[in-house]
Amino acid sequence: MTGAATAAVAGTFDTKGPELNYIADCLRAAGVTVRTVDLGTSGAAAMTDIPASEVAGWHPRGASAVLGLDDRGAAVGAMAEAFAYYAEKAGWIDGMIGAGGSGGTALVAPAMRALPVGVPKVLVSTVASGNVGPYVGPSDIAMVYSVTDVQGLNRISRRVLGNAAHALAGMMLNARSIPQGDDRPAVGLTMFGVTTACVSHVADALASSHDPLVFHATGTGGRSMEKLVDSGLIGGVIDITTTEIADMLVGGVFPATEDRMGAVIRTGVPYVGSVGALDMVNFGARDTVPARLKGRLFHVHNPQVTLMRTTAEENDRFGTWIAERLNAMQGPVRFLIPEGGVSAIDAPGRPFHDPKALAALRHRLNTDVIQTQNRKLISVPHNLDTPAFADAALTAWQEIA
């Protein structure tokens, strides 16, 4: 951040003007430079630094795709898309704050997600006491429950909105005091409980030369890692644990998106991957497992997490999907296939040991991956969650990093 720290106060100033201007005044009083951004779609005039028409013009189809629509839902969605493009490219936003109900939250959150991790983001919302995953996604948005509706200034809303403004001010004004770390290159690693021994061994071995960032493979974890790759903050990936793909393709609660591995494809960063925890699909408590899956093999990991063993047919699908993504990578790729099982519980005597399922996965990868000097499959005669497999991953990394 250079010069004066500038905060974007964003929202529907046509309907939430007093509340948003109150936030702006609190920030100015704290010493933060402010620019107000109107996201209203009604067409009503609002006194802001950035008018709604300017933001709407960032929509891929132009302002007419945002303003003047009869369908409010469509207008809100279009404005959210336009504002996300604006936030990503504007170049002046050192922090962002917004406030509103479900509609206002949906307007501001995508733009906050478009900002790099580390840029302060605070969102006051009437829905912040519920499931905020769809709004926060893989970003570092701080959500604050509004308690009362964001409608009028009163003894409660002044305190909540003021606290949020001062929280953003504190983040922005103290940004320079946060240690930036050392010059070791950052590498992203994916881990699950059943791949912990392997990934911990790799991270410990890398620590002297790299800054290892470990992400929990819960769907959001993988997206967070790839957001950092896209942002240029991670220069390579050791993707041991690709279990999120199983949840995506079979219907578990920790799914990847179809863009899994997309950041590696776009950036060409060095990539070492494997098939960690593809023996399982994750669900909540045992009684939450869909009835259609009755008769499958389950393992209760804890009272809140139930694991379902994947079949040979499902593993074949995983191999097809992964191969397509690997073939699209133009950077250096090494993908390791463990011959002794894909997790700590996929081993002889363990609950998910299934050589047939592993054979289907290995066969599909070996059949579909187009190997080149830059893209290689490596078979490893060990279970994935072992030091021996971790050493093989380290050797592969040292070859391409």
Disulfide bonds with the S-S distance in Angstrom:
none
